[in-house]
């Protein structure tokens, strides 16, 4: 019988904000959310969700259209 998988968004603090100083002196700040997949009460997989477009803008600047 295959193990049952559950997905849970932890209520304690599944979100984090990453801040860093980039090599060019600019600041990076972006929010992250983590989704934990459990199997038999143990962490099986962790998924990280982030705004990649915002991260790209913070590192490389606006993209010309």
Number of C-alpha atoms within 10 A of each C-alpha: 3 5 8 9 15 14 14 12 13 12 7 6 9 14 17 12 10 10 11 11 10 11 8 7 8 10 12 16 13 15 15 13 16 17 16 18 17 17 15 10 10 11 13 13 12 12 10 11 12 16 11 11 9 16 15 13 12 16 15 9 10 11 7 4 3
